[in-house]
Amino acid sequence: MNEYLKGTKLYGDDFSFDQIKEWYDEEAEGYANLGSKHKDSYAYGYHTMNKIHGFDKIKASTFKDVMGFGSAWGYEFEPIIDKIENLTIIEPSDNLINNTIRHLKPNYVKPSIEGKLPFENGSFDLITCFGTLHHIPNVSYILTELVRTLKPGGHLMFREPVISMGDWNAPRKGLTKNERGIPISVFDTTLNKCNVEVVSKEYCFMLSSLIQRTVGSFLKKQIYAYKNYVLADKFASNLMKGNLRYHATKKLERIAPQSVFYVVKKL
């Protein structure tokens, strides 16, 4: 367990099929069952962050084929929905399906247990994966599958926590049973083996929970919905990335970004 908390190895990345299946069964409805994710009342709050760290890095005017990996109701696509011709969403939960996103009817596909995607090589112009990989055991394999299904010149963008999120052997309030952050080295090592160019790698969410608790009652939306906060957080997070520890045990080690946002292009 010590090697996992040190961040030298990702817990779950080398699981057997039976171990992956057990994890999958526990996590399939885990996010939906947290208790606050009801479609009628849910408001997606990450548009500003996705725009600044992600969509602004891509200059395409249209996207013929787009995949959202773990995109639930698909609200993350609303800012670019008029640019999308076909949208496929990979989603295990029956409770997170949306019949239409504005004018577009998405095609929902359930993931396989081991994560093999049912698409040919080079199927998609754009793939998004926001806060999904840390719910999955075999992250390295899934990441290579996402790259495999990208068209040459297509883009993959993903945002994930890069801290442990506490000791996942014990219940944690507000988190599913198995989710844990992913050491930054896992992403760098895996992407180095893929035929991709890293367009952007930016850190985010430094002390966000503390700031939200401090000033959140004075705001109408979550702090990361505000452009000025996202820009300030981007600057501070990248400034303090050297202080990042996967499993911080000291207060000063927690003054560091909690997540990373990648944009990669397939060569």
C-alpha positions as CSV (number, residue, x, y, z in Angstrom):
1,M,0.0,0.0,0.0
2,N,2.9,2.3,0.7
3,E,4.0,2.4,-2.9
4,Y,0.5,3.5,-4.0
5,L,0.3,6.3,-1.4
6,K,3.8,7.4,-2.5
7,G,2.5,7.8,-6.0
8,T,5.1,5.5,-7.5
9,K,2.5,3.0,-8.6
10,L,-1.2,3.5,-9.4
11,Y,-3.6,1.3,-7.4
12,G,-5.7,-0.7,-9.8
13,D,-3.6,-0.2,-12.9
14,D,-2.5,-3.9,-13.0
15,F,-5.7,-5.5,-11.8
16,S,-6.9,-8.9,-13.1
17,F,-10.2,-9.1,-15.0
18,D,-12.0,-10.3,-11.9
19,Q,-10.7,-7.4,-9.9
20,I,-11.7,-4.9,-12.6
21,K,-15.2,-6.4,-12.7
22,E,-15.6,-6.1,-9.0
23,W,-14.5,-2.5,-9.2
24,Y,-16.8,-1.8,-12.2
25,D,-19.8,-3.2,-10.4
26,E,-19.2,-1.0,-7.4
27,E,-18.5,2.2,-9.4
28,A,-21.1,1.9,-12.2
29,E,-23.7,3.8,-10.2
30,G,-21.3,5.2,-7.7
31,Y,-21.3,8.8,-9.0
32,A,-25.1,8.8,-9.6
33,N,-25.7,7.5,-6.0
34,L,-23.8,10.2,-4.2
35,G,-27.1,11.8,-3.6
36,S,-26.8,15.2,-5.2
37,K,-26.7,14.4,-8.9
38,H,-30.4,14.8,-9.9
39,K,-30.9,15.8,-13.5
40,D,-33.7,18.3,-12.8
41,S,-31.7,20.3,-10.2
42,Y,-28.1,19.7,-11.4
43,A,-26.2,22.6,-12.9
44,Y,-22.9,21.9,-14.7
45,G,-20.3,24.4,-13.4
46,Y,-17.1,23.6,-15.3
47,H,-17.8,25.4,-18.6
48,T,-15.4,28.3,-17.9
49,M,-12.6,25.9,-16.7
50,N,-13.1,23.7,-19.8
51,K,-13.0,26.7,-22.1
52,I,-9.9,28.2,-20.7
53,H,-7.9,25.0,-20.2
54,G,-9.4,23.0,-23.1
55,F,-11.6,24.3,-25.8
56,D,-9.7,27.5,-26.4
57,K,-6.6,25.3,-27.3
58,I,-8.5,23.8,-30.3
59,K,-9.2,25.9,-33.4
60,A,-11.5,23.5,-35.2
61,S,-14.8,25.1,-36.6
62,T,-16.7,21.8,-36.6
63,F,-16.4,18.3,-35.1
64,K,-17.9,15.5,-37.2
65,D,-17.5,12.7,-34.6
66,V,-17.2,13.4,-30.9
67,M,-16.9,11.1,-27.9
68,G,-17.6,11.9,-24.3
69,F,-16.0,9.3,-22.0
70,G,-18.0,9.2,-18.8
71,S,-19.9,12.4,-19.8
72,A,-23.2,11.5,-18.1
73,W,-25.9,13.9,-19.3
74,G,-23.4,15.5,-21.7
75,Y,-23.7,19.1,-20.4
76,E,-20.0,19.7,-21.0
77,F,-20.7,19.9,-24.7
78,E,-23.3,22.7,-24.6
79,P,-20.7,25.4,-25.4
80,I,-19.7,23.6,-28.7
81,I,-22.9,21.7,-29.4
82,D,-23.6,23.6,-32.6
83,K,-20.2,22.5,-33.9
84,I,-20.9,18.8,-33.4
85,E,-22.5,16.5,-36.0
86,N,-22.4,13.2,-34.1
87,L,-22.0,12.7,-30.4
88,T,-21.3,9.4,-28.6
89,I,-21.2,9.2,-24.8
90,I,-19.7,6.2,-23.0
91,E,-21.6,6.0,-19.7
92,P,-22.2,3.0,-17.4
93,S,-25.0,4.6,-15.3
94,D,-28.6,4.2,-16.4
95,N,-29.4,7.2,-14.3
96,L,-27.2,9.6,-16.2
97,I,-28.6,9.4,-19.7
98,N,-30.0,12.4,-21.6
99,N,-32.3,12.0,-24.6
100,T,-31.2,15.3,-26.2
101,I,-28.6,18.0,-25.5
102,R,-30.3,21.0,-27.1
103,H,-30.9,19.9,-30.7
104,L,-28.6,16.9,-30.7
105,K,-29.5,13.4,-29.7
106,P,-26.4,11.6,-28.3
107,N,-25.7,7.9,-28.9
108,Y,-25.1,6.2,-25.5
109,V,-22.8,3.2,-25.2
110,K,-22.1,1.2,-22.1
111,P,-18.4,0.6,-21.5
112,S,-17.1,-3.0,-21.4
113,I,-15.7,-4.3,-18.2
114,E,-12.1,-4.3,-19.2
115,G,-12.5,-0.9,-21.0
116,K,-12.0,-2.0,-24.7
117,L,-13.8,0.6,-26.8
118,P,-16.1,-0.8,-29.5
119,F,-14.8,1.6,-32.2
120,E,-12.4,1.4,-35.1
121,N,-9.0,3.1,-34.9
122,G,-9.3,6.8,-35.8
123,S,-13.1,7.2,-35.2
124,F,-13.3,10.5,-33.5
125,D,-12.2,14.1,-34.1
126,L,-12.6,15.1,-30.4
127,I,-12.7,13.1,-27.2
128,T,-13.4,14.6,-23.7
129,C,-12.8,12.8,-20.4
130,F,-13.5,15.1,-17.4
131,G,-13.2,13.6,-14.0
132,T,-13.8,10.0,-15.1
133,L,-10.4,8.2,-15.2
134,H,-9.9,8.3,-11.4
135,H,-13.1,6.2,-11.1
136,I,-11.5,3.4,-13.2
137,P,-8.8,0.9,-12.1
138,N,-6.8,0.3,-15.4
139,V,-6.2,3.9,-16.3
140,S,-3.1,3.4,-18.5
141,Y,-5.0,1.0,-20.8
142,I,-8.1,3.2,-21.0
143,L,-5.9,6.2,-21.9
144,T,-4.3,4.2,-24.8
145,E,-7.8,3.2,-26.0
146,L,-8.9,6.8,-26.1
147,V,-5.9,7.7,-28.1
148,R,-6.4,4.7,-30.4
149,T,-9.9,5.8,-31.4
150,L,-8.8,9.4,-32.2
151,K,-8.4,10.4,-35.8
152,P,-4.9,11.7,-36.8
153,G,-5.1,15.4,-36.0
154,G,-7.9,14.8,-33.5
155,H,-7.7,16.0,-29.9
156,L,-8.2,14.4,-26.5
157,M,-8.8,16.6,-23.5
158,F,-9.0,15.3,-20.0
159,R,-9.0,16.7,-16.5
160,E,-8.2,14.5,-13.5
161,P,-7.2,14.8,-9.8
162,V,-3.5,14.1,-9.3
163,I,-3.6,13.7,-5.5
164,S,-4.6,10.6,-3.6
165,M,-7.9,12.1,-2.3
166,G,-7.2,10.4,1.0
167,D,-6.8,6.8,1.9
168,W,-9.3,5.0,-0.3
169,N,-9.3,1.9,2.0
170,A,-11.7,3.7,4.3
171,P,-15.0,5.5,3.5
172,R,-14.6,9.1,2.6
173,K,-17.5,11.6,2.7
174,G,-18.7,12.7,-0.7
175,L,-16.5,10.2,-2.6
176,T,-17.3,6.8,-4.2
177,K,-15.8,3.7,-2.7
178,N,-12.9,3.3,-5.1
179,E,-12.1,6.7,-6.7
180,R,-8.6,7.9,-6.1
181,G,-6.4,10.5,-7.8
182,I,-3.8,9.5,-10.5
183,P,-0.1,10.3,-10.1
184,I,1.0,12.7,-12.8
185,S,3.8,10.3,-13.8
186,V,1.1,7.8,-15.0
187,F,-0.2,10.3,-17.5
188,D,3.3,11.4,-18.6
189,T,4.6,7.8,-19.0
190,T,1.5,6.6,-20.9
191,L,1.3,9.6,-23.2
192,N,5.0,9.3,-24.0
193,K,4.3,5.8,-25.4
194,C,1.4,7.0,-27.6
195,N,1.6,8.8,-30.9
196,V,0.5,12.1,-29.6
197,E,1.7,15.7,-29.1
198,V,0.9,17.3,-25.7
199,V,-0.7,20.6,-26.8
200,S,-1.3,21.8,-23.2
201,K,-0.7,20.5,-19.7
202,E,-2.0,22.9,-17.1
203,Y,-2.6,22.5,-13.4
204,C,-5.7,23.7,-11.5
205,F,-7.7,23.6,-8.3
206,M,-5.2,24.9,-5.8
207,L,-6.8,25.3,-2.4
208,S,-10.2,25.4,-4.2
209,S,-12.1,23.7,-1.4
210,L,-10.8,26.1,1.2
211,I,-11.5,29.1,-1.0
212,Q,-15.0,27.8,-1.7
213,R,-15.7,27.3,2.0
214,T,-14.4,30.8,2.8
215,V,-16.2,32.9,0.1
216,G,-18.7,30.5,-1.4
217,S,-21.7,31.8,0.7
218,F,-21.3,35.2,-1.0
219,L,-21.4,33.8,-4.6
220,K,-24.2,32.7,-6.7
221,K,-22.2,29.9,-8.4
222,Q,-19.2,27.7,-7.5
223,I,-15.9,29.6,-7.6
224,Y,-14.6,27.7,-10.7
225,A,-17.5,29.1,-12.7
226,Y,-16.0,32.6,-12.6
227,K,-13.4,33.5,-15.3
228,N,-11.2,35.6,-13.0
229,Y,-11.0,32.8,-10.5
230,V,-10.0,30.2,-13.1
231,L,-7.3,32.5,-14.5
232,A,-5.9,33.2,-11.1
233,D,-6.1,29.6,-10.1
234,K,-4.3,28.6,-13.4
235,F,-1.5,31.0,-12.6
236,A,-1.1,30.0,-8.9
237,S,-1.5,26.2,-9.7
238,N,1.3,26.3,-12.3
239,L,3.4,28.4,-10.0
240,M,3.1,25.9,-7.2
241,K,3.2,22.6,-9.2
242,G,6.6,21.8,-7.8
243,N,5.1,21.4,-4.4
244,L,2.7,18.7,-5.6
245,R,2.8,15.5,-3.5
246,Y,0.5,12.6,-4.4
247,H,-0.4,11.8,-0.8
248,A,0.3,15.0,1.2
249,T,0.7,14.5,4.9
250,K,1.9,17.9,5.9
251,K,-0.1,21.2,5.7
252,L,2.5,23.0,3.6
253,E,2.4,20.1,1.1
254,R,-1.3,20.8,0.5
255,I,-0.5,24.2,-1.0
256,A,-0.4,22.8,-4.4
257,P,-2.7,22.1,-7.4
258,Q,-5.1,19.1,-7.0
259,S,-5.8,18.4,-10.7
260,V,-4.2,18.6,-14.1
261,F,-5.8,19.4,-17.5
262,Y,-4.3,17.9,-20.6
263,V,-5.0,18.7,-24.3
264,V,-3.3,16.2,-26.6
265,K,-3.3,15.9,-30.4
266,K,-2.8,12.6,-32.3
267,L,-0.1,12.7,-34.8
